[in-house]
Structure formats: structure tokens, C-alpha cells
Amino acid sequence: MPFAKNDPNINRNGRPQKGESWAEIIREVAEETDEVTGAQYKYLVTKKLFKIALKGNISAIKEIGDRIDGKSRITGVSYDSRGIAVPEITVLSKEAKDNLEKIYSK
């Protein structure tokens, strides 16, 4: 859909300037060192995430799984005996993806 003149949804400020986006600021702060422990913030946050996951927090467990193995993708839908749709989920590790690439690149 082309832009309409005077469309109120247009971002008139454009993209954030270099160094001002959330991602850039978070990356910068993650590399900083905590004055008390001497550890990088990204390390401390990762440790905290694992502690939360060990208490059974499903969101933390999912985040760790997504970061290690990649996000799972719904590949199809099956139906149970009652006719209710059940998503089929396939998760491939990096090693499995690499093996598949080797097999199919021949």
C-alpha cells in the first residue's frame, strides 16, 4: 500500500540515529562490568535467567531453549480423536541442521 499524503501513521522522525536504538544501547550496556562483582552484565543476567528457570518458570525455560536451540516452528497440524487441532512442532539443533545441509547439498 503506497503512502498517503499526511498519513498520521507515518514515522516522521525516521529510524533512530546510530547509537540510539534499543538494541544498540542494550548491547553496549551488556558489555559493561558490574562494579561489585567484576562480571559483565550479560553474564549476570544469564545467570539470573538460569536461576529463575531452575525454579520452574516456563518463560525462562523457553527463553533459554530458544537461545540455545533456536525457536521451534509449527510445521503442520494434526487432529486428535476429538477433532481438535494439535500443532506439530519440530525443533532442530544446529548440529541437526548442519547434518541436513550436508545430506541435501550433495
C-alpha positions in Angstrom: 0.0 0.0 0.0 1.6 3.3 -1.0 2.0 6.2 1.5 -0.9 8.6 1.5 -0.1 12.3 1.9 -0.4 13.5 5.6 -0.9 9.9 6.8 -0.8 10.2 10.7 0.8 6.7 10.9 4.0 7.8 9.1 7.0 7.9 11.4 8.1 11.4 10.7 11.3 11.1 12.7 12.6 8.1 10.7 14.9 5.5 12.1 16.8 6.2 15.3 20.2 7.6 14.7 23.2 5.3 15.1 23.7 4.5 18.8 20.2 5.4 19.8 18.2 2.3 19.1 17.2 0.0 22.0 19.2 -2.9 20.5 22.4 -0.8 20.3 22.1 0.5 23.8 21.3 -2.9 25.3 24.4 -4.4 23.5 26.5 -1.6 24.9 25.3 -2.0 28.5 25.6 -5.8 28.3 29.3 -5.4 27.7 29.8 -3.2 30.8 31.2 -4.6 34.0 29.4 -4.6 37.4 31.5 -2.6 39.9 30.7 -5.0 42.8 31.3 -8.5 41.2 33.6 -7.5 38.3 31.4 -9.6 35.9 29.9 -8.4 32.7 26.1 -7.6 32.9 25.3 -10.1 30.2 26.9 -12.8 32.3 25.0 -11.8 35.4 21.7 -11.6 33.5 22.3 -15.0 32.0 23.0 -16.5 35.5 19.8 -14.9 36.9 17.8 -16.3 34.0 19.0 -19.8 34.7 18.2 -19.4 38.4 14.7 -18.3 37.5 14.3 -21.3 35.1 15.5 -23.7 37.8 12.6 -22.6 40.0 10.3 -23.8 37.2 9.5 -20.5 35.4 8.3 -21.7 32.0 9.1 -18.4 30.3 12.7 -18.5 31.5 13.0 -22.2 30.4 11.6 -21.3 27.0 13.9 -18.3 26.6 16.9 -20.5 27.4 15.8 -23.2 24.9 15.1 -20.6 22.2 18.6 -19.1 22.7 20.4 -22.5 22.7 18.4 -24.5 20.1 16.6 -21.7 18.2 12.9 -21.1 18.2 10.6 -24.1 17.5 8.5 -23.8 14.4 5.0 -25.2 13.9 5.3 -27.3 10.8 1.8 -28.6 10.4 -1.3 -29.5 12.2 -2.7 -32.9 13.2 -6.1 -33.6 14.8 -6.8 -35.7 17.9 -9.6 -38.2 18.3 -12.0 -35.4 19.2 -11.1 -33.4 16.1 -9.2 -30.7 18.0 -6.2 -29.2 16.1 -2.8 -30.1 17.6 0.2 -28.3 16.2 3.2 -30.4 15.1 6.4 -28.8 16.3 9.8 -29.6 15.0 12.9 -28.3 16.8 16.3 -28.8 15.1 19.6 -28.3 16.9 22.4 -26.6 15.0 24.1 -29.9 14.6 21.0 -31.5 13.1 20.6 -28.5 10.7 24.3 -28.8 9.7 23.8 -32.6 9.0 20.7 -32.0 6.9 22.6 -29.4 4.9 25.4 -31.8 4.3 23.0 -34.5 3.1 21.0 -32.3 0.8 23.9 -30.3 -0.6 25.3 -33.4 -2.3 
